[in-house]
């Protein structure tokens, strides 16, 4: 009995062994149908470089059934430099081109042509990420695409841009690079970039806040009544004395900027840079020697200027354009230390170049935008660009030595003694003094247009665009919605709505000079020149009266 059991068990084991050999997985179905062919799907697929594609091997059997035998077949690639394939049929594109992918099981096989194509976009990132501090009225964005082959590309100009709330910020230059989101209100909006082919998107949250930009506080339109007061200096009395309020003295205060707490004034005929505390009217001398014209870098009273004119700020430094020295100077506010960025005190010229190799011709206006300073090179009738980090100077618009009033792009545009300059981050706005106009320059292209006033006649008229009249417009600033202009020849302060070109008068009476505090037309100015804002008020250098005025 036991012998019979052992023999039967042996026979079962042998039968199982031979059955397993005859029925190798995938060769036969459970019902005994034999494999007759293999089919690979998808047929002749494409895969982006760096991406993977799952291939499936389908077995076709003698009973006309089909079964998935992907894991039973042996997978191979004829060109592993183009494509690899693993034991599970997952093929990866290695380089552009084609490779034959083969699936085989004993003597039965099939193949498909795998074409490796351009890398595919995998993800998209918008930069800067979630800017939530005070920003310029126009903020630039870029789109960076991550691709299947591990590379990344700047795809700013090929994606579609949008803002989730157009009342907060709108998109400018949607088909180009960089992309600009222009401020329209206070709050937050999602700036989104979408790839039109893949549908992949990326976004960032933009918060429009209030803050100091280029020495003026921006973020909302100023709510002004036109009330004018004097915060420092005494009308009709020139001098260089530091002091509080009307005890302080100026001598042709010219350019002005702010950090929100203090005003910084280029005191032209004193050849100094002064600081005025807004809350108290306390005036001190930050750099330069009162009454001493010269050129020297250093700290405090050892430094010398020659007729400092326009002034801009990044909150830490001042950037002063010197009319007399034809140079751009940097003043570290905390220490009063002065250095020269560009220009040559001994040479009047118009040469582009780096540092002292660049030359200017009696420049007046200056404004900062990011790492760039833009300069109204007055006697050269040109607008220059200075990269702060390198000292490189180029000409953005106008042609040196050629005056005119033509709108145009770059060197084809003409100016006639451009005087002062401000920016919204995307555009520059220039007082073209001898043309009696306000000009706009698109920073990215150098395209120049006239938004208000007429080069054909000076005068005084509140109106729209070119129907308005100015008489020697001088200083200019912006709150991001409006421009504010000191109409030097008319002794009044004008406002221009950027979107419409509508011009109105805030304070002063055309043709009536003086130094009278008052509201609107009751106030009097004596050759108002520089202008800035802290987000609540305007501050004006009343050059002929030697005082600093505030307009609320």
C-alpha positions as CSV (number, residue, x, y, z in Angstrom):
1,X,0.0,0.0,0.0
2,X,2.7,2.4,1.0
3,X,4.7,1.5,-2.2
4,X,1.6,2.3,-4.3
5,X,1.2,5.7,-2.7
6,X,4.8,6.6,-3.2
7,X,4.6,5.6,-6.9
8,X,1.4,7.6,-7.4
9,X,2.9,10.7,-5.8
10,X,5.9,10.4,-8.1
11,X,3.7,10.2,-11.2
12,X,1.8,13.3,-10.1
13,X,5.0,15.3,-9.7
14,X,6.4,14.2,-13.1
15,X,3.1,15.0,-14.8
16,X,3.1,18.5,-13.2
17,X,6.7,19.1,-14.3
18,X,6.1,18.2,-17.9
19,X,2.8,20.2,-18.0
20,X,4.6,23.3,-16.7
21,X,7.3,22.9,-19.3
22,X,4.7,22.5,-22.1
23,X,2.7,25.5,-20.9
24,X,5.3,28.2,-20.4
25,X,3.3,31.3,-19.2
26,X,2.0,33.2,-22.2
27,X,2.5,30.4,-24.7
28,X,-0.9,28.8,-24.0
29,X,-4.1,29.8,-22.4
30,X,-5.6,27.9,-19.5
31,X,-7.9,26.2,-22.0
32,X,-4.8,25.1,-24.0
33,X,-5.0,27.6,-26.9
34,X,-1.6,28.3,-28.4
35,X,0.1,31.7,-28.9
36,X,0.1,32.5,-32.6
37,X,1.1,36.2,-32.8
38,X,2.1,39.3,-30.7
39,X,0.7,42.8,-31.2
40,X,2.4,45.9,-29.6
41,X,0.2,48.9,-28.7
42,X,0.2,51.7,-29.2
43,X,1.5,51.2,-32.7
44,X,4.5,53.3,-33.8
45,X,4.2,55.8,-30.9
46,X,6.0,59.0,-30.3
47,X,7.5,60.0,-26.9
48,X,9.1,63.3,-25.9
49,X,12.8,63.2,-25.1
50,X,13.2,62.4,-21.4
51,X,9.6,61.1,-21.1
52,X,8.4,57.5,-20.9
53,X,5.7,55.5,-22.8
54,X,4.1,52.3,-21.6
55,X,3.9,49.7,-24.3
56,X,1.6,46.7,-24.1
57,X,2.1,43.3,-25.6
58,X,-1.1,41.6,-26.6
59,X,-1.0,37.8,-27.3
60,X,-3.2,36.5,-30.1
61,X,-4.1,32.8,-29.6
62,X,-5.3,29.9,-31.7
63,X,-8.8,30.2,-30.3
64,X,-8.9,33.8,-31.5
65,X,-8.7,35.2,-28.0
66,X,-6.4,38.0,-26.9
67,X,-4.5,38.3,-23.6
68,X,-2.1,40.7,-22.1
69,X,1.3,39.1,-22.1
70,X,3.3,42.3,-21.4
71,X,5.1,40.9,-18.4
72,X,5.9,37.5,-20.1
73,X,7.6,38.8,-23.2
74,X,11.2,39.9,-23.5
75,X,11.6,43.6,-24.5
76,X,14.5,45.0,-26.4
77,X,15.5,48.2,-28.2
78,X,17.6,48.3,-31.4
79,X,19.1,51.6,-30.5
80,X,19.6,52.3,-26.8
81,X,21.0,55.7,-27.5
82,X,17.6,56.7,-28.8
83,X,15.3,54.7,-26.5
84,X,15.5,52.3,-23.6
85,X,12.8,49.7,-22.6
86,X,12.5,47.8,-19.4
87,X,11.1,44.3,-18.6
88,X,7.7,45.8,-18.1
89,X,7.5,47.4,-21.5
90,X,8.1,51.0,-20.2
91,X,10.1,52.8,-23.0
92,X,12.0,56.0,-22.3
93,X,13.1,58.5,-25.0
94,X,16.8,59.2,-24.7
95,X,17.5,61.4,-27.8
96,X,15.6,62.6,-30.8
97,X,15.3,59.9,-33.5
98,X,13.8,56.4,-33.9
99,X,14.4,53.0,-32.4
100,X,12.7,49.6,-33.0
101,X,11.2,48.2,-29.9
102,X,10.8,44.4,-30.0
103,X,8.6,42.1,-27.9
104,X,9.4,38.3,-28.2
105,X,8.4,35.1,-26.6
106,X,10.4,32.1,-27.7
107,X,10.1,32.1,-31.5
108,X,7.2,34.6,-31.8
109,X,7.9,38.3,-31.9
110,X,6.6,41.7,-32.9
111,X,8.1,45.2,-33.2
112,X,7.0,48.8,-33.3
113,X,8.9,52.0,-34.2
114,X,9.3,54.4,-31.3
115,X,9.9,58.0,-32.4
116,X,11.6,60.3,-29.9
117,X,10.4,63.8,-30.4
118,X,11.1,67.3,-28.8
119,X,11.0,67.4,-25.0
120,X,7.5,68.1,-23.6
121,X,6.6,70.8,-21.2
122,X,6.1,69.2,-17.8
123,X,5.5,72.2,-15.5
124,X,5.4,76.0,-15.6
125,X,6.6,78.4,-13.0
126,X,5.8,82.2,-12.9
127,X,8.4,84.5,-11.4
128,X,8.7,86.4,-9.2
129,X,6.8,84.2,-6.8
130,X,4.0,85.8,-4.9
131,X,5.4,89.3,-4.7
132,X,3.5,90.8,-1.8
133,X,5.4,93.9,-0.8
134,X,5.0,97.4,-2.3
135,X,5.7,97.2,-6.0
136,X,6.1,99.6,-8.9
137,X,2.9,100.5,-10.7
138,X,4.1,98.1,-13.4
139,X,5.6,94.7,-12.4
140,X,7.4,92.4,-14.8
141,X,6.8,88.7,-14.8
142,X,8.5,85.7,-16.6
143,X,7.4,82.1,-17.3
144,X,10.0,79.3,-16.9
145,X,9.1,75.9,-18.4
146,X,10.4,72.6,-17.1
147,X,10.7,70.0,-19.8
148,X,10.7,66.2,-19.9
149,X,14.4,66.0,-20.6
150,X,15.3,67.9,-17.4
151,X,16.0,71.2,-19.1
152,X,14.2,74.5,-18.5
153,X,13.4,77.4,-20.8
154,X,12.1,80.9,-20.7
155,X,8.7,80.7,-22.4
156,X,7.4,84.1,-21.4
157,X,6.5,85.2,-24.9
158,X,4.8,81.9,-26.0
159,X,2.4,81.4,-23.1
160,X,-1.0,83.1,-22.6
161,X,-1.1,85.6,-19.7
162,X,-4.1,86.6,-17.6
163,X,-5.0,88.4,-14.4
164,X,-7.8,87.0,-12.2
165,X,-8.9,90.5,-11.2
166,X,-8.4,93.2,-13.8
167,X,-9.5,95.9,-11.3
168,X,-6.2,95.2,-9.4
169,X,-3.8,94.6,-12.2
170,X,-4.0,94.2,-16.0
171,X,-1.6,92.5,-18.4
172,X,0.5,94.6,-20.8
173,X,2.6,93.3,-23.7
174,X,0.9,89.8,-23.6
175,X,2.7,88.5,-26.7
176,X,6.2,89.7,-25.8
177,X,8.8,89.6,-23.1
178,X,8.9,90.8,-20.4
179,X,5.2,90.7,-19.5
180,X,4.0,93.7,-17.4
181,X,1.2,93.7,-14.9
182,X,0.1,97.3,-14.4
183,X,-1.4,98.4,-11.2
184,X,-5.1,99.5,-11.2
185,X,-6.0,99.2,-7.6
186,X,-5.1,97.9,-4.1
187,X,-5.5,94.2,-3.3
188,X,-4.5,90.8,-4.7
189,X,-4.8,89.0,-8.1
190,X,-3.5,85.8,-9.6
191,X,-1.2,86.3,-12.6
192,X,-1.4,83.1,-14.7
193,X,0.6,81.9,-17.6
194,X,-1.0,79.1,-19.7
195,X,0.7,77.0,-22.4
196,X,-1.7,77.0,-25.4
197,X,-0.5,73.6,-26.6
198,X,-0.5,71.4,-23.5
199,X,-2.8,73.5,-21.3
200,X,-0.3,73.4,-18.5
201,X,-0.5,76.5,-16.3
202,X,1.5,78.3,-13.6
203,X,0.5,81.3,-11.5
204,X,1.6,83.6,-8.8
205,X,-0.2,85.9,-6.4
206,X,0.4,89.6,-6.9
207,X,-0.4,91.9,-4.1
208,X,-0.7,95.5,-5.0
209,X,0.3,97.6,-2.0
210,X,1.4,101.1,-1.1
211,X,5.1,101.9,-0.9
212,X,8.0,104.1,-1.8
213,X,9.1,103.7,-5.4
214,X,11.8,105.8,-7.0
215,X,11.5,108.4,-4.3
216,X,7.8,108.8,-4.5
217,X,5.2,106.8,-2.5
218,X,2.8,105.0,-4.9
219,X,-0.1,102.7,-4.7
220,X,-3.2,104.9,-4.9
221,X,-4.3,108.2,-6.5
222,X,-3.7,111.2,-4.3
223,X,-6.7,112.7,-2.7
224,X,-5.8,116.4,-2.8
225,X,-7.7,119.6,-1.8
226,X,-5.0,121.8,-3.3
227,X,-4.1,123.3,0.1
228,X,-0.5,124.7,0.0
229,X,1.8,125.3,3.0
230,X,5.5,126.0,3.5
231,X,7.4,123.5,5.5
232,X,11.0,124.8,5.3
233,X,12.9,127.9,4.3
234,X,11.8,131.5,4.2
235,X,10.4,133.1,1.0
236,X,12.8,135.6,-0.5
237,X,15.7,134.8,1.8
238,X,18.5,132.7,0.4
239,X,21.3,131.0,2.4
240,X,22.7,127.7,3.6
241,X,21.6,127.6,7.3
242,X,20.3,124.3,8.7
243,X,17.4,124.7,11.1
244,X,13.7,124.1,11.6
245,X,11.1,125.3,9.3
246,X,11.5,129.0,8.3
247,X,14.8,129.2,10.2
248,X,16.4,127.0,7.5
249,X,17.7,128.6,4.3
250,X,18.1,127.3,0.7
251,X,19.6,128.7,-2.4
252,X,17.7,127.6,-5.5
253,X,16.4,124.3,-4.2
254,X,16.1,122.2,-7.3
255,X,15.4,118.4,-7.3
256,X,13.5,116.5,-4.6
257,X,12.8,112.9,-3.6
258,X,11.5,111.1,-0.4
259,X,11.8,107.9,1.6
260,X,8.4,108.6,3.2
261,X,9.9,110.1,6.3
262,X,12.3,112.6,5.0
263,X,12.7,114.7,1.9
264,X,16.0,115.0,0.1
265,X,16.7,118.2,-1.8
266,X,19.5,119.2,-4.2
267,X,20.3,122.7,-3.1
268,X,21.7,123.8,-6.5
269,X,23.5,127.1,-5.7
270,X,24.7,125.9,-2.3
271,X,26.1,122.8,-4.1
272,X,24.8,120.6,-1.4
273,X,22.3,117.8,-0.8
274,X,19.9,118.6,2.1
275,X,17.6,116.5,4.2
276,X,14.2,117.7,5.4
277,X,12.2,115.8,8.1
278,X,8.6,115.9,6.9
279,X,7.1,115.8,10.4
280,X,9.1,118.6,11.9
281,X,10.6,120.6,9.0
282,X,14.1,120.1,10.4
283,X,16.7,120.8,7.7
284,X,20.2,119.4,7.8
285,X,23.0,119.1,5.2
286,X,23.7,115.6,4.1
287,X,26.6,116.1,1.7
288,X,28.6,118.8,0.1
289,X,30.2,122.1,1.3
290,X,27.7,125.0,1.3
291,X,28.8,127.6,-1.3
292,X,31.8,125.6,-2.5
293,X,31.6,124.3,-6.0
294,X,33.9,121.4,-6.9
295,X,34.1,117.7,-7.6
296,X,35.3,115.2,-4.9
297,X,34.0,111.9,-3.6
298,X,34.2,111.1,0.1
299,X,31.9,111.5,3.2
300,X,29.9,114.5,4.4
301,X,31.6,117.9,4.3
302,X,34.7,116.7,2.3
303,X,32.6,116.0,-0.7
304,X,31.9,118.6,-3.3
305,X,29.3,119.1,-6.0
306,X,28.7,121.5,-8.8
307,X,25.1,122.5,-9.2
308,X,23.4,119.2,-8.2
309,X,20.1,119.0,-10.0
310,X,17.8,115.9,-10.1
311,X,17.7,113.4,-7.3
312,X,16.3,109.9,-7.0
313,X,16.3,107.3,-4.2
314,X,16.0,103.6,-3.6
315,X,15.5,104.2,0.2
316,X,19.1,103.4,1.0
317,X,21.0,105.6,-1.5
318,X,20.4,108.8,-3.3
319,X,21.3,109.2,-7.0
320,X,22.2,112.8,-7.9
321,X,22.6,114.1,-11.4
322,X,25.0,117.0,-11.5
323,X,24.3,119.8,-13.9
324,X,27.8,121.4,-13.4
325,X,29.9,118.3,-13.3
326,X,28.0,116.3,-16.0
327,X,28.1,113.3,-13.7
328,X,25.9,110.9,-11.7
329,X,26.8,110.6,-8.0
330,X,25.7,108.1,-5.4
331,X,25.1,109.2,-1.8
332,X,24.7,106.6,0.9
333,X,22.0,108.2,3.1
334,X,23.1,106.8,6.4
335,X,26.7,108.0,6.1
336,X,26.5,110.8,3.6
337,X,29.3,109.2,1.6
338,X,29.5,110.1,-2.0
339,X,30.9,108.2,-5.0
340,X,30.7,108.8,-8.8
341,X,28.9,106.2,-10.9
342,X,29.2,107.7,-14.4
343,X,30.3,110.8,-16.2
344,X,33.3,113.0,-16.3
345,X,33.5,116.3,-14.6
346,X,36.0,117.7,-17.1
347,X,34.2,116.7,-20.3
348,X,30.9,117.8,-21.7
349,X,29.7,115.2,-24.3
350,X,27.2,112.6,-25.3
351,X,29.3,109.4,-25.5
352,X,27.9,106.1,-24.4
353,X,30.3,104.0,-22.3
354,X,31.0,102.7,-18.9
355,X,31.7,104.9,-15.9
356,X,34.0,107.9,-16.6
357,X,34.0,106.9,-20.3
358,X,30.4,108.0,-20.6
359,X,29.7,111.7,-21.0
360,X,26.7,114.0,-20.4
361,X,25.7,117.5,-21.5
362,X,24.2,119.6,-18.7
363,X,21.8,116.9,-17.4
364,X,18.9,117.8,-15.1
365,X,16.5,114.9,-14.5
366,X,17.0,111.4,-13.1
367,X,14.7,108.5,-12.0
368,X,15.4,105.0,-10.8
369,X,13.7,101.9,-12.0
370,X,15.1,98.6,-10.7
371,X,18.8,98.5,-11.4
372,X,18.5,101.3,-14.1
373,X,18.7,105.0,-13.8
374,X,17.1,107.1,-16.6
375,X,18.5,110.6,-17.2
376,X,17.2,113.6,-18.9
377,X,20.4,114.7,-20.7
378,X,19.1,118.2,-21.2
379,X,21.5,119.9,-23.6
380,X,22.0,116.7,-25.6
381,X,18.2,116.5,-26.1
382,X,18.3,112.8,-25.2
383,X,17.2,110.3,-22.6
384,X,20.0,108.1,-21.3
385,X,20.0,104.8,-19.5
386,X,22.5,104.0,-16.8
387,X,22.8,100.5,-15.3
388,X,23.7,101.1,-11.6
389,X,25.5,97.8,-11.1
390,X,27.9,98.2,-14.0
391,X,28.0,102.0,-14.7
392,X,27.1,101.3,-18.4
393,X,25.5,104.2,-20.1
394,X,23.4,104.0,-23.4
395,X,21.1,106.3,-25.2
396,X,17.4,105.2,-25.0
397,X,15.7,107.9,-27.1
398,X,16.5,111.1,-28.9
399,X,19.7,112.1,-30.8
400,X,22.5,114.0,-29.2
401,X,22.7,117.6,-30.4
402,X,19.6,117.5,-32.5
403,X,16.5,119.3,-31.0
404,X,13.0,118.7,-32.2
405,X,9.6,117.4,-31.3
406,X,9.1,114.3,-33.4
407,X,7.5,111.2,-31.9
408,X,9.3,108.0,-32.9
409,X,11.3,105.1,-31.7
410,X,14.8,105.6,-30.2
411,X,17.1,107.8,-32.2
412,X,14.3,108.9,-34.5
413,X,12.5,110.7,-31.7
414,X,13.3,114.3,-30.9
415,X,13.3,116.3,-27.7
416,X,14.0,120.0,-26.9
417,X,15.7,120.3,-23.5
418,X,14.1,117.4,-21.7
419,X,14.1,118.5,-18.1
420,X,12.7,116.0,-15.5
421,X,11.6,112.4,-15.6
422,X,9.5,109.9,-13.7
423,X,8.3,106.3,-14.3
424,X,5.6,103.8,-13.7
425,X,8.0,100.9,-14.2
426,X,6.9,100.3,-17.8
427,X,7.1,103.8,-19.1
428,X,9.0,107.0,-18.6
429,X,7.3,110.3,-18.5
430,X,9.4,113.4,-19.4
431,X,8.8,117.1,-19.2
432,X,10.0,118.3,-22.6
433,X,10.5,121.8,-21.4
434,X,11.2,123.8,-24.6
435,X,8.6,121.9,-26.4
436,X,6.1,122.7,-23.6
437,X,4.9,119.1,-23.7
438,X,4.8,115.9,-21.7
439,X,6.3,112.9,-23.4
440,X,5.9,109.2,-22.8
441,X,8.7,106.6,-23.5
442,X,8.0,102.8,-23.5
443,X,11.1,101.5,-21.7
444,X,11.3,98.2,-23.6
445,X,11.2,99.7,-27.1
446,X,12.2,103.4,-26.7
447,X,8.9,104.4,-28.5
448,X,8.2,108.1,-27.8
449,X,4.8,109.7,-27.9
450,X,3.3,113.0,-26.8
451,X,0.5,112.7,-24.2
452,X,-0.2,116.4,-23.3
453,X,0.7,119.9,-24.6
454,X,1.7,121.2,-28.0
455,X,5.2,121.9,-29.3
456,X,3.6,124.5,-31.6
457,X,2.6,126.9,-28.8
458,X,3.1,127.5,-25.1
459,X,0.5,128.9,-22.8
460,X,-2.0,127.9,-20.2
461,X,-5.1,125.7,-20.8
462,X,-6.6,122.8,-19.0
463,X,-7.9,120.4,-21.6
464,X,-7.4,117.0,-23.1
465,X,-4.0,115.8,-24.4
466,X,-2.5,118.0,-27.1
467,X,-5.2,120.7,-26.6
468,X,-3.8,121.4,-23.2
469,X,-1.1,124.1,-22.9
470,X,2.0,124.4,-20.6
471,X,4.7,127.0,-20.3
472,X,8.1,125.4,-19.6
473,X,7.0,122.3,-17.6
474,X,9.7,121.3,-15.2
475,X,9.4,118.7,-12.5
476,X,7.2,115.6,-12.8
477,X,6.1,112.7,-10.5
478,X,3.4,110.1,-10.5
479,X,1.1,108.2,-8.1
480,X,0.7,105.5,-10.7
481,X,-2.6,106.9,-12.0
482,X,-1.8,110.6,-12.4
483,X,1.2,112.6,-13.4
484,X,1.9,115.8,-11.4
485,X,3.8,118.6,-13.1
486,X,5.3,121.8,-12.0
487,X,4.4,124.3,-14.7
488,X,7.4,126.5,-14.2
489,X,6.5,129.3,-16.5
490,X,2.9,129.4,-15.3
491,X,3.7,129.2,-11.6
492,X,1.2,126.5,-11.0
493,X,0.9,122.7,-10.3
494,X,-0.9,120.6,-13.0
495,X,-2.3,117.1,-12.9
496,X,-2.5,114.8,-15.9
497,X,-4.7,111.6,-15.9
498,X,-2.4,109.1,-17.6
499,X,-5.2,107.1,-19.1
500,X,-7.0,110.0,-20.8
501,X,-4.5,112.8,-21.0
502,X,-6.9,115.1,-19.2
503,X,-5.0,118.1,-17.7
504,X,-6.2,120.2,-14.7
505,X,-4.7,122.7,-12.3
506,X,-4.3,121.7,-8.6
507,X,-2.8,124.9,-7.1
508,X,-1.5,128.3,-8.2
509,X,-2.8,130.8,-10.7
510,X,-1.2,131.0,-14.2
511,X,0.8,134.2,-14.6
512,X,0.7,135.2,-10.9
513,X,4.0,134.6,-9.1
514,X,4.6,134.8,-5.3
515,X,5.0,132.7,-2.2
516,X,1.5,132.8,-0.7
517,X,0.1,129.7,1.1
518,X,-3.5,129.0,0.4
519,X,-5.8,126.6,-1.4
520,X,-6.0,126.0,-5.1
521,X,-5.8,129.3,-7.1
522,X,-5.2,131.3,-3.9
523,X,-1.7,129.9,-3.5
524,X,1.2,131.4,-5.2
525,X,4.5,129.9,-6.4
526,X,7.8,131.5,-7.6
527,X,9.1,129.2,-10.3
528,X,8.1,125.8,-8.9
529,X,10.6,123.2,-10.0
530,X,11.1,119.7,-8.4
531,X,8.1,117.6,-7.2
532,X,7.6,114.3,-5.3
533,X,5.0,112.6,-3.2
534,X,4.8,110.5,0.0
535,X,1.5,109.0,-1.0
536,X,-0.6,111.6,0.8
537,X,0.9,115.0,-0.2
538,X,2.9,116.5,-3.0
539,X,6.2,118.3,-2.1
540,X,7.6,121.0,-4.3
541,X,10.9,122.9,-4.5
542,X,9.8,126.5,-5.0
543,X,13.1,127.5,-6.6
544,X,12.5,131.2,-7.0
545,X,11.2,131.6,-3.5
546,X,13.9,129.4,-1.9
547,X,11.3,127.3,0.0
548,X,9.9,123.8,0.2
549,X,6.1,123.6,-0.2
550,X,3.6,120.9,0.6
551,X,0.3,120.4,-1.2
552,X,-2.4,118.4,0.5
